[in-house]
Amino acid sequence: MNTLKLFEPQSGILSVPYEPNDQSKLLENPPRFTWMPALAEGDCYALQYSSSPDFKTGDTVTVRNIPYNLYTPSEALEPGSYYWRYALEGGRPASSRSGSQACSVSKTVGGDLDGSIGSSWSVVRSFQVPEGLPETPLPDRDGRYSSTIATHPRLWLNQDGLLNLRERIAADPAYAGWDIFMERSVQPWLERELIAEPAPYPDNKRVAVLWRRMYMDCQETLYAIRHLSVAGVVLQDETILEAAKKWLLHAASWNVEGTTSRDYNDESSFRIAGALAWGYDWLHDVLNEEERKAVREALLERARQVAFHVIDRSRIHQVPFDSHAVRSLSSVLVPAAIALLHEEPEALEWLDYTLEYYACLYSPWGGEDGGWAEGPMYWTTGMAYLIDALNLVRNYCGIDIYKRPFFSKTGDFPLYCNSPDTTRASFGDQSSLGDRPILKTGYNIRQFAGITGNGLYQWYYEQTLDNDPDPDSKFYNYGWWDFRFDSVMFRHDYPEVAPVIPDESVIEPVKWFRDIGWVAMHHRMHEPSEHVMLLAKSSPYGSISHSHGDQNGFLIHAFGEPLAIESGYYVAFGSTMHRNWRRQTRSTNALLIDGQGQYAGTNKVLAMEAAGVVQEAWHKDGISYCRSDATAAYNETVPYVKRCMREIYFIDQSYFVIVDYVDLEQKGKVEWLLHTMNQMTLSSNAFLVNGTKADMDVRFVYSSSGSLSLRQHDEFTDVEPSEYEGLPKQWHLHAETKEARSHRLVSLLVPMKKGDSKFVSHFMDDQDHGVHLYFTNEAGKTRKIEVAKAY
């Protein structure tokens, strides 16, 4: 008789949910099962799912010895109603979570458990499987790698693939860009001196410039090992192979507990682990046993460090919002595990854990619509490594994670929210802030063009290729990836897709990423000199990770120029520019209440709670619209806030009207913020944004508390001046209301090409319980917007 009562804690704001349930919207078949851990350690589970509410034997599937609190079935379910529950297994010792005691997962049809369950069953939850969902099962552990080979290489190509590539290059040395790869990504490493193992920080205290230099040295070491190894094996060139061995054995000799360990500099550790994995795999047959042993032991220890952090410390299977830990699955555990599979038992557990995470919880930063809450630069970084990993998994294991719905849509995120002609027009941390979307973003989206056949993605790639002719000159390119190697792999593995121009017939005028709370409005995206874009955000992710305190914020890019910008500069994560300006509400085009912005500190719980929500977004009859609520984002800093809501109208593809509603429990002032690249021209209740290609006239056409006080400044408040010394100034507009308990503030924003004198006339009627505002554009078309009065 089971006596242990199953512990079923509520899921917290940062934790995995209990899913599926009767409120869930299934996006794929089979469903993904997740639940909160029932033990602090050593947990191992039995799971049952059934078409019968009382789990009749013939209607029930039982899965035993599940090692973590998540599971993806190996078969799709028939459409219909289902029920599920879980329990602790009995009699299993605590797992080390590092692979040495992997659970032996088993699955049977039937509900008889022979009385061996170690706890009571959980609450029974129900769910519906509709018809027509994409089928995305994950093969069970016992047969997951039955088709894999024990020979090398296996990262990217096997022996048959190697022979095929070798024959193609022999027939055409320029095949898939191989000649360029050899010239720019192989030959330099034949001539370079070995890079020394990075020295420690002074007094072992991290210094941003040294941290970056360390990982740049490690990235170059990765380039040398990977590119020389691949080229030497493909060409069977002894000179290249000897150079590859020299670099590989040099890196393998570095202290695994030293400056390139995971805890000292995780970016460095990721790169060296990846380098050892590629070198060990591709040079396996040209290394002697002593050399193999040295590389294998170094690779094992480096992978253990990462696996221990991901699984035991960060626990991303329970709390999935650790950006670096999630990325390390792709950059370290996949290549290391594949290189060591069939040789080291730990490799099997690492690969199982990673694939189960990919199949069940990925991506923690977005969902059905393909968004990425951390912003476009972290989409680029995360996708770059994930693409590499998923290609390796598909080629070696035959498991295609790309079939999941997220991957069919995620190319839309950069297309709409980081369009190729724009600058300073997207949210979140960005090392490329101020530049147009980087070439790697284009390479990523080309991958999704190859997977989906979407020609819009191919068009985006071609634009970034034209925009970034010298990518290696920028650290955020060269320090992270090599485009020649990327291109050879893609062109060899995937077909080229014809581009599709994103004109008005194919682009959605309002693109709402419900999964992350971003809304993009576009007009003539395909013509940079005519393109008008507004991006708005009110996100359920709040200010967690690489997101900022910018709920209800907006950005405008028009006629080839940013007009309402993402302000500040990229210095380094954790710099005063990052902590005190970029992350804070005062850096974005949002509101301050009594001088206070939204919570954007280091407490992850408060950061996630400081959330917003897009309540509605649509386009009809020439009007694009969104309404969002950021009240929760101010709860920590302005506890007397009752409502903070913003409506945005893009009318007749010509001008914007923004309506702000702020209700307080006590009197307070509101500051309406806007940031630009140049000094603005201020007048009474209006100002002009002065650009080089475009201007924007901004007028406050209604304020319920009376006229506003306008001021601007060019300082980065509370930022160390040395961090932006020598950089161009930026200007920050504050339009402050009078004190009131309720505020209604309506602003009219009219972007125009430089030299135009376009304006939109307006008048107000407030004879009843509302304020009726009328706007007439240059074509004589009048539109009405109604605003509820403040009482």
C-alpha positions in Angstrom: 0.0 0.0 0.0 1.4 3.4 -1.0 1.9 5.6 2.1 3.9 8.5 0.7 1.7 11.4 -0.3 2.8 13.0 -3.5 4.0 16.5 -3.0 2.3 18.7 -5.7 3.5 22.3 -5.2 1.9 25.1 -7.2 3.8 26.2 -10.2 5.5 29.5 -9.7 5.9 32.4 -12.1 9.3 31.1 -13.2 8.5 27.4 -13.1 7.3 25.0 -15.6 3.5 24.6 -15.6 1.3 21.6 -15.1 0.4 20.9 -18.7 -1.6 19.8 -20.6 -4.8 20.8 -18.9 -8.3 21.7 -19.8 -7.2 25.3 -20.4 -4.3 24.4 -22.7 -4.3 25.0 -26.4 -2.4 22.1 -27.9 -0.2 23.2 -30.8 1.2 19.8 -31.7 0.5 16.1 -31.3 1.4 14.4 -29.0 1.0 16.8 -26.1 4.0 17.7 -24.0 3.7 16.7 -20.3 5.3 18.9 -17.6 4.8 19.1 -13.9 6.5 20.5 -10.8 9.2 18.3 -9.1 7.9 16.2 -6.2 11.3 15.8 -4.5 14.3 18.1 -4.0 16.5 15.5 -5.6 16.4 11.9 -6.8 13.0 12.2 -8.3 11.9 9.7 -10.9 8.4 9.3 -12.2 5.7 7.1 -13.5 3.2 8.7 -15.9 -0.1 7.6 -17.2 -2.3 9.1 -20.0 -5.6 7.6 -21.0 -8.8 8.1 -22.9 -10.5 6.8 -19.8 -11.0 9.0 -16.7 -10.6 6.0 -14.5 -7.5 4.8 -16.4 -8.9 1.5 -17.6 -6.1 -0.9 -18.6 -6.9 -1.1 -22.3 -7.2 2.7 -22.7 -4.1 3.6 -20.8 -0.4 4.1 -21.6 2.0 3.8 -18.7 5.5 5.2 -18.8 8.0 4.2 -16.1 11.3 5.6 -14.8 11.0 9.1 -16.3 14.1 10.9 -14.9 12.8 14.5 -15.0 9.5 16.4 -14.7 8.8 16.4 -18.4 7.9 13.8 -21.1 7.2 13.8 -24.8 5.4 10.6 -26.1 6.8 8.7 -29.0 3.5 8.5 -30.9 0.8 10.9 -31.9 -2.6 10.5 -30.1 -5.9 10.0 -31.8 -8.1 13.1 -31.6 -10.4 13.1 -28.6 -10.5 13.6 -24.8 -7.7 12.4 -22.5 -6.6 12.3 -18.9 -3.2 12.1 -17.3 -1.5 11.7 -13.9 1.9 11.0 -12.5 3.5 9.6 -9.4 6.9 9.0 -7.9 8.6 5.8 -8.7 9.6 3.6 -5.7 13.0 2.2 -4.6 15.3 4.3 -6.9 18.4 5.9 -5.4 18.9 9.6 -6.0 20.3 10.3 -9.4 23.5 12.3 -9.7 21.8 14.1 -12.6 25.2 14.0 -14.4 24.6 10.9 -16.4 26.1 8.2 -14.2 22.7 6.8 -13.1 20.4 7.3 -16.1 16.9 6.1 -15.7 15.8 3.2 -17.8 12.6 4.6 -19.3 10.0 2.0 -20.3 6.5 2.3 -21.8 3.6 -0.2 -21.9 0.0 -0.1 -22.9 -2.0 -0.8 -19.8 -2.6 0.5 -16.3 -1.3 -2.3 -14.1 1.7 -1.1 -12.1 2.1 -4.2 -9.8 1.8 -2.0 -6.7 5.3 -0.7 -7.2 4.6 3.1 -7.4 6.4 5.0 -4.6 3.7 7.6 -3.9 0.1 8.4 -4.3 -1.0 9.6 -7.8 -1.3 13.2 -8.7 -4.4 15.2 -9.4 -5.9 13.9 -12.6 -5.9 16.5 -15.4 -7.8 16.4 -18.7 -7.0 17.7 -22.2 -8.4 17.6 -25.7 -6.5 16.6 -28.8 -8.1 18.3 -31.8 -7.7 17.1 -35.4 -5.1 18.3 -37.8 -2.3 19.2 -35.5 1.3 18.7 -36.6 2.6 15.4 -35.5 5.9 15.8 -33.6 6.6 12.7 -31.5 10.0 12.1 -29.9 11.4 8.5 -30.2 11.7 6.7 -26.9 15.0 6.4 -25.3 15.4 2.7 -25.9 15.4 3.1 -29.7 16.3 6.7 -30.1 19.8 6.1 -31.5 19.4 2.8 -33.1 20.4 4.2 -36.5 23.5 6.0 -35.3 27.0 4.9 -36.3 30.0 4.4 -34.1 32.5 5.6 -36.7 33.9 9.1 -37.2 33.2 11.7 -38.3 29.6 12.2 -37.3 29.4 15.9 -36.6 27.7 17.2 -39.8 28.9 14.3 -42.1 29.4 10.6 -41.8 31.7 8.6 -43.9 29.3 8.4 -46.9 28.6 12.1 -46.6 32.3 12.8 -46.4 33.0 10.9 -49.6 30.2 12.7 -51.4 31.5 16.1 -50.4 35.1 15.1 -51.3 33.9 14.0 -54.8 32.0 17.2 -55.3 34.9 19.4 -54.4 37.3 17.4 -56.6 34.9 18.1 -59.5 34.4 21.7 -58.6 36.7 23.4 -56.0 34.2 26.3 -55.7 31.3 23.9 -54.8 29.1 25.4 -52.0 31.7 28.2 -51.5 34.4 25.8 -50.6 37.1 27.8 -52.3 36.2 30.9 -50.2 36.1 28.8 -47.1 39.6 27.5 -47.8 41.0 31.0 -48.6 39.5 32.9 -45.6 38.7 30.3 -43.0 41.4 27.7 -43.4 44.6 29.2 -44.8 45.0 31.9 -42.1 45.3 29.2 -39.4 48.1 27.4 -41.2 50.1 30.6 -40.8 49.1 31.8 -37.3 51.0 31.1 -34.1 49.1 29.1 -31.5 47.0 31.2 -29.3 48.1 31.2 -25.7 45.8 29.9 -22.9 44.0 33.1 -21.6 45.5 34.6 -18.4 43.4 35.2 -15.3 41.7 38.5 -14.6 43.7 40.8 -12.3 42.9 39.6 -8.8 40.4 37.2 -10.5 37.9 40.1 -10.8 36.1 40.1 -14.1 36.9 43.0 -16.4 34.6 43.4 -19.4 37.3 44.1 -22.0 39.4 41.1 -20.8 36.3 38.9 -20.7 35.6 39.7 -24.3 39.3 39.3 -25.3 39.3 35.8 -23.6 36.3 34.6 -25.5 37.6 36.0 -28.8 40.8 34.1 -28.3 38.7 31.0 -27.6 36.5 31.6 -30.7 39.6 31.9 -32.9 40.9 28.6 -31.4 37.6 27.0 -32.3 37.9 28.4 -35.9 41.4 27.0 -36.2 40.6 23.5 -34.9 37.2 23.0 -36.7 38.2 24.4 -40.0 41.6 22.8 -40.2 40.2 19.5 -39.1 37.3 19.5 -41.6 39.5 20.8 -44.5 42.3 18.3 -43.8 40.0 15.3 -43.7 38.0 16.3 -46.8 41.1 17.1 -48.8 43.2 14.3 -47.2 45.9 16.9 -46.9 48.7 15.9 -44.5 50.0 19.5 -44.0 46.5 20.7 -42.9 45.9 17.6 -40.8 49.2 18.1 -38.9 48.3 21.8 -38.2 44.8 20.7 -37.0 46.4 18.2 -34.6 48.8 20.8 -33.3 46.0 23.2 -32.5 43.8 20.5 -31.0 46.4 19.1 -28.7 47.3 22.6 -27.7 43.8 23.5 -26.6 43.3 20.1 -24.9 46.3 20.8 -22.7 44.6 23.9 -21.2 43.6 23.7 -17.6 40.0 22.6 -17.5 39.6 24.2 -14.1 41.3 27.4 -15.2 40.4 30.6 -17.0 38.4 28.7 -19.7 36.3 26.7 -17.2 32.5 27.2 -17.2 32.5 29.0 -13.9 35.4 31.4 -14.7 34.2 32.5 -18.2 31.3 30.5 -19.6 31.6 32.0 -23.1 35.2 30.8 -23.3 34.3 27.4 -22.0 31.5 27.0 -24.5 33.9 27.7 -27.4 36.7 25.4 -26.2 34.3 22.5 -25.5 33.0 23.0 -29.1 36.5 23.1 -30.5 37.5 19.9 -28.8 34.3 18.1 -29.9 34.9 19.0 -33.6 38.6 18.2 -33.4 38.1 14.9 -31.6 35.4 13.8 -34.0 37.0 14.8 -37.3 40.6 13.9 -36.4 39.7 10.7 -34.5 41.2 8.4 -37.1 44.4 10.4 -37.5 45.1 10.7 -33.7 46.9 7.9 -31.9 45.4 6.4 -28.8 47.3 8.6 -26.4 46.3 11.7 -28.3 42.6 10.6 -28.4 42.7 9.9 -24.6 44.1 13.4 -23.9 41.4 15.1 -26.0 38.6 12.9 -24.8 39.4 13.5 -21.2 39.5 17.3 -21.6 36.3 17.3 -23.6 34.6 15.0 -21.0 35.5 17.3 -18.1 34.4 20.5 -19.9 31.1 18.9 -20.9 30.6 17.7 -17.3 31.0 21.2 -16.1 28.3 22.5 -18.4 26.0 19.6 -17.8 26.3 20.0 -14.0 25.5 23.6 -14.2 22.6 23.2 -16.6 21.0 20.2 -14.9 21.9 20.4 -11.2 22.4 24.1 -10.6 20.3 26.0 -13.2 17.7 23.2 -13.5 16.3 24.5 -16.7 13.9 21.5 -16.8 12.2 23.2 -13.8 13.0 26.9 -14.4 13.7 27.3 -18.1 14.6 31.0 -18.2 18.4 30.9 -18.1 19.6 32.2 -21.4 23.2 30.9 -21.2 22.3 27.5 -19.8 19.7 26.9 -22.6 22.3 28.0 -25.2 24.9 25.7 -23.8 22.8 22.7 -24.7 23.3 23.6 -28.3 26.9 24.9 -28.2 28.3 22.3 -25.9 26.2 19.3 -25.0 25.0 18.4 -28.5 28.4 18.4 -30.3 30.2 16.8 -27.2 27.6 14.1 -26.8 27.4 13.2 -30.4 31.3 13.1 -30.6 31.4 10.8 -27.6 28.3 8.7 -28.1 29.0 4.9 -28.1 32.3 5.6 -26.2 31.3 7.4 -22.9 28.1 6.6 -21.0 27.6 10.2 -19.9 27.2 11.3 -23.5 24.0 9.3 -23.8 22.4 11.0 -20.8 23.5 14.4 -22.0 22.0 13.9 -25.4 18.8 12.4 -24.0 18.4 15.4 -21.6 19.0 17.9 -24.4 16.6 16.3 -26.9 13.9 15.9 -24.3 14.3 19.6 -23.5 14.2 20.6 -27.1 11.1 18.4 -27.8 9.2 19.6 -24.7 10.2 23.0 -23.3 11.8 24.8 -26.2 11.6 27.7 -26.6 11.1 29.2 -23.2 11.2 32.6 -24.8 8.3 32.2 -27.3 5.6 30.0 -28.6 3.0 29.6 -31.2 3.8 32.8 -33.1 7.6 32.2 -33.2 8.5 35.2 -31.1 11.5 35.7 -28.9 10.9 37.7 -25.7 14.6 38.6 -25.2 14.7 40.5 -28.5 16.3 40.1 -31.9 19.9 39.9 -30.9 19.3 37.1 -28.5 17.1 35.4 -31.1 20.0 35.6 -33.4 22.4 34.1 -30.9 20.1 31.5 -29.6 19.0 30.4 -33.0 22.5 30.4 -34.4 23.6 27.7 -32.0 20.3 25.9 -32.0 20.3 25.6 -35.8 23.8 24.1 -35.6 22.7 21.7 -33.0 19.4 20.6 -34.7 21.3 20.1 -38.0 23.8 17.9 -36.2 21.0 15.9 -34.5 19.0 15.5 -37.7 22.0 14.4 -39.7 23.3 12.0 -37.1 20.3 10.7 -35.2 17.6 11.2 -37.9 15.4 13.2 -35.4 13.9 16.3 -36.9 13.1 18.9 -34.2 12.4 21.5 -36.9 9.0 19.9 -37.4 7.7 21.6 -34.2 5.4 24.5 -34.9 7.6 27.1 -33.3 10.3 26.6 -36.0 7.8 27.1 -38.9 7.0 30.6 -37.6 10.1 31.9 -35.9 11.5 33.5 -39.0 8.6 35.9 -38.8 10.1 37.5 -35.7 13.1 39.1 -37.3 11.1 39.8 -40.5 8.6 41.9 -38.7 10.4 43.0 -35.5 13.9 43.6 -36.8 13.3 44.5 -40.5 16.5 44.6 -42.5 16.5 48.4 -43.3 15.9 49.5 -39.7 18.2 50.7 -36.8 17.4 51.2 -33.2 13.9 49.9 -33.9 13.7 46.8 -31.8 13.5 46.0 -28.0 15.9 44.3 -25.7 19.7 43.9 -25.1 21.5 44.3 -28.4 25.3 44.2 -28.9 24.6 45.6 -32.4 22.6 48.5 -31.2 22.7 51.3 -33.8 23.5 49.0 -36.7 21.1 47.4 -39.1 20.3 43.7 -38.5 23.5 41.7 -38.6 24.4 39.2 -41.2 24.0 36.2 -38.9 20.4 37.2 -38.4 20.1 36.8 -42.2 22.0 33.5 -42.2 19.6 32.2 -39.5 16.5 33.2 -41.4 17.9 31.7 -44.6 18.0 28.4 -42.7 14.3 28.7 -42.0 13.8 29.5 -45.7 15.5 26.2 -46.5 13.3 24.4 -43.9 10.0 26.0 -44.8 10.4 27.2 -48.3 9.3 30.7 -47.3 10.7 33.2 -49.8 10.2 36.2 -47.5 12.9 34.7 -45.4 15.2 34.4 -48.4 14.6 38.0 -49.3 15.5 39.1 -45.7 18.8 37.1 -46.0 19.7 38.8 -49.3 19.0 42.3 -47.8 21.4 41.6 -44.8 24.0 40.3 -47.2 23.9 43.6 -49.0 23.9 45.6 -45.8 26.9 44.0 -44.1 29.7 43.6 -46.7 32.5 43.4 -44.1 31.1 41.4 -41.2 34.4 40.2 -39.8 35.2 43.8 -38.8 32.6 43.7 -36.0 33.2 41.7 -32.8 29.6 40.6 -32.6 30.1 38.7 -35.9 33.6 37.5 -35.8 33.6 36.6 -32.1 30.6 34.3 -32.6 30.5 32.6 -36.0 32.3 32.1 -39.3 30.1 32.8 -42.3 32.2 30.8 -44.8 31.8 27.6 -42.8 28.1 28.3 -42.2 27.6 28.8 -45.9 29.4 25.6 -47.0 27.2 23.6 -44.6 23.9 25.2 -45.6 24.6 25.1 -49.4 25.6 21.5 -49.2 22.6 20.4 -47.1 19.7 22.6 -48.2 18.1 23.8 -51.4 18.2 27.5 -52.4 14.8 29.2 -52.1 13.6 32.0 -54.4 13.1 35.3 -52.7 9.6 36.9 -52.3 9.4 40.7 -52.0 7.4 41.7 -48.9 5.0 44.1 -50.6 1.5 44.9 -49.4 0.1 41.7 -50.9 2.0 39.4 -48.6 3.0 41.3 -45.5 0.5 41.5 -42.6 -0.1 45.3 -41.8 -0.4 44.3 -38.1 1.7 41.4 -36.9 0.8 40.4 -33.3 3.2 38.1 -31.6 0.8 37.0 -28.8 3.4 34.7 -27.3 5.7 37.6 -26.3 3.4 40.6 -26.4 5.0 42.4 -29.4 3.0 44.2 -32.2 4.6 45.3 -35.4 2.8 47.8 -37.9 4.4 48.1 -41.3 3.8 50.1 -44.5 5.9 49.4 -47.6 8.5 47.2 -45.9 10.1 46.4 -49.3 11.0 50.0 -50.0 13.4 51.4 -47.4 13.0 55.1 -48.5 9.2 54.7 -48.1 9.0 52.2 -45.2 7.1 53.2 -42.1 7.3 50.9 -39.1 6.0 51.1 -35.5 6.9 48.4 -33.0 5.1 48.2 -29.7 5.6 45.9 -26.7 3.7 44.9 -23.6 5.2 41.5 -22.7 4.2 38.7 -20.2 8.0 38.2 -19.8 8.3 41.6 -18.1 12.0 42.7 -17.6 13.4 39.2 -17.1 16.8 38.2 -18.6 17.7 40.4 -21.6 14.3 42.2 -21.6 13.8 45.7 -20.3 11.4 47.7 -18.2 9.7 48.9 -21.4 6.1 47.6 -21.3 3.7 49.8 -23.3 6.8 51.2 -25.1 7.0 51.9 -28.8 9.6 52.6 -31.5 9.2 54.3 -34.9 11.4 54.0 -38.0 10.3 55.9 -41.1 11.6 56.8 -44.5 15.0 55.3 -43.8 15.6 56.7 -40.4 14.9 55.9 -36.7 12.7 58.6 -35.2 11.6 57.2 -31.8 14.6 55.1 -30.9 15.8 52.4 -28.6 18.2 54.7 -26.8 21.7 54.2 -25.2 24.7 52.3 -26.3 25.9 48.7 -25.9 28.9 48.6 -23.5 28.7 45.3 -21.8 26.1 43.3 -19.9 26.2 44.6 -16.3 27.8 47.9 -17.2 26.3 51.1 -15.7 24.9 51.9 -19.2 23.2 48.5 -19.2 21.9 48.5 -15.6 21.0 52.1 -15.0 19.9 53.2 -18.5 19.2 50.5 -21.1 17.2 48.3 -18.8 15.3 51.1 -17.2 12.0 52.7 -18.4 13.6 56.1 -18.6 15.6 54.9 -21.7 12.5 54.0 -23.7 9.4 55.6 -25.2 7.0 54.8 -22.4 5.8 56.6 -19.2 7.2 57.5 -15.8 4.8 58.0 -12.9 6.0 60.5 -10.3 9.5 59.9 -11.8 9.3 56.2 -11.4 9.6 53.6 -14.1 8.8 49.9 -14.1 10.7 47.3 -12.1 13.9 46.3 -14.0 16.2 45.0 -11.3 17.9 41.7 -10.7 15.2 39.9 -8.8 13.9 37.4 -11.5 10.5 37.0 -9.7 9.8 40.7 -9.6 11.2 41.1 -13.2 8.7 38.5 -14.5 5.9 40.0 -12.4 6.6 43.5 -13.9 4.7 42.4 -17.0 2.4 43.8 -19.6 -0.2 42.4 -21.8 -1.4 43.2 -25.3 -5.2 43.0 -25.1 -6.1 43.6 -28.7 -4.5 44.2 -32.1 -6.0 44.4 -35.5 -6.1 46.1 -38.9 -9.3 47.1 -40.7 -10.6 49.9 -42.9 -7.2 51.6 -43.2 -6.5 51.6 -39.4 -4.0 49.5 -37.5 -4.6 49.3 -33.8 -3.3 47.8 -30.6 -4.2 48.2 -26.9 -1.9 47.1 -24.1 -1.9 47.3 -20.3 1.3 47.7 -18.3 -0.3 48.2 -14.9 1.5 45.2 -13.3 4.9 46.5 -14.5 4.6 49.5 -12.1 3.2 47.6 -9.1 6.5 47.3 -7.4 7.7 50.9 -8.0 4.4 52.8 -8.0 2.1 50.7 -5.6 -0.7 53.2 -5.9 -1.2 52.7 -9.7 -4.6 51.4 -10.7 -4.3 51.4 -14.4 -1.7 52.2 -17.1 -3.1 51.5 -20.5 -2.0 52.6 -24.0 -3.8 52.6 -27.3 -1.9 53.1 -30.6 -3.5 53.9 -33.9 -1.7 53.9 -37.3 -4.2 55.7 -39.5 -4.3 55.5 -43.2 -0.6 54.5 -43.3 0.2 58.2 -42.6 0.2 59.1 -38.9 0.0 57.7 -35.4 -2.3 58.6 -32.5 -1.3 57.4 -29.0 -3.8 57.4 -26.2 -2.6 56.9 -22.6 -4.8 56.1 -19.6 -3.3 56.4 -16.2 -5.4 56.0 -13.0 -3.9 56.4 -9.5 -5.1 56.0 -6.0 -3.5 59.3 -5.1 -2.6 62.4 -7.1 0.5 62.1 -9.2 2.3 63.3 -12.3 3.0 61.4 -15.5 6.0 61.9 -17.8 5.6 61.0 -21.5 9.0 60.0 -22.9 10.4 60.0 -26.4 14.1 59.5 -27.4 15.8 60.6 -30.6 19.2 60.8 -32.3 19.1 64.6 -32.6 18.1 67.7 -30.6 14.4 68.4 -30.9 12.6 71.7 -31.6 10.2 72.3 -28.7 7.2 74.5 -28.5 4.0 74.7 -26.4 2.5 71.2 -26.2 4.4 70.1 -29.3 7.9 69.3 -30.6 9.6 68.3 -33.8 11.9 65.3 -34.1 14.7 66.4 -36.5 16.3 63.8 -38.6 18.5 63.7 -41.7 16.2 61.8 -44.0 12.9 62.4 -42.1 11.3 64.5 -39.4 8.3 63.8 -37.1 5.9 66.3 -35.8 4.6 65.4 -32.3 1.6 67.2 -30.7 -0.2 66.6 -27.5 -3.7 67.2 -28.7 -5.4 66.4 -25.4 -4.3 66.3 -21.7 -7.0 65.9 -19.1 -4.8 67.6 -16.4 -4.1 70.7 -18.6 -1.1 71.8 -20.5 2.2 69.9 -20.3 5.7 71.0 -19.4 8.2 69.9 -22.1 11.9 69.6 -21.6 14.8 67.7 -23.2 18.3 66.7 -22.2 21.2 64.8 -23.7 22.5 62.9 -20.6 22.5 59.2 -19.7 21.4 59.5 -16.1 23.5 57.5 -13.6 25.8 56.2 -16.3 29.6 56.3 -15.9 30.6 59.0 -18.5 33.7 56.9 -19.6 31.3 54.3 -21.0 30.0 56.6 -23.7 32.9 59.0 -24.1 33.3 60.1 -27.8 29.9 58.7 -28.9 27.2 60.8 -30.5 24.8 62.4 -28.1 21.1 61.4 -28.0 18.2 63.5 -26.9 15.5 62.6 -24.4 12.1 64.3 -24.3 10.1 64.5 -21.1 6.5 65.9 -21.3 5.2 66.2 -17.8 1.5 66.5 -16.7 0.1 68.3 -13.7 -0.9 66.3 -10.7 -4.1 64.4 -10.9 -5.5 61.0 -9.8 -6.5 60.2 -13.4 -4.8 61.2 -16.6 -5.9 61.0 -20.3 -3.1 62.0 -22.7 -3.5 61.9 -26.4 -0.5 62.5 -28.7 -0.4 62.9 -32.5 2.8 61.7 -34.3 3.3 62.6 -38.0 6.4 61.2 -39.6 7.4 62.8 -42.9 10.2 62.9 -45.4 12.8 65.6 -44.8 11.7 68.8 -46.5 8.0 68.0 -46.5 5.6 70.3 -44.6 2.9 67.7 -44.0 0.6 68.1 -41.1 -2.6 66.5 -39.8 -5.3 68.9 -38.6 -7.4 68.0 -35.6 -10.2 69.3 -33.3 -12.1 68.1 -30.2 -15.7 67.7 -29.2 -16.4 66.8 -25.5 -20.1 67.5 -25.1 -21.0 64.1 -23.6 -19.3 61.6 -21.4 -16.4 61.1 -23.8 -13.8 63.2 -25.6 -14.2 62.9 -29.4 -11.1 63.8 -31.4 -11.2 64.3 -35.1 -8.1 64.0 -37.4 -7.9 65.0 -41.0 -5.0 64.1 -43.2 -3.6 65.7 -46.4 -6.0 63.8 -48.6 -9.0 65.3 -46.7 -9.9 62.0 -44.9 -11.2 62.5 -41.4 -11.1 59.9 -38.7 -12.6 60.0 -35.2 -11.1 58.6 -32.0 -13.1 58.5 -28.7 -11.4 58.8 -25.3 -13.2 58.1 -22.0 -13.0 61.2 -19.8 -11.1 61.2 -16.6 -13.3 61.9 -13.5 
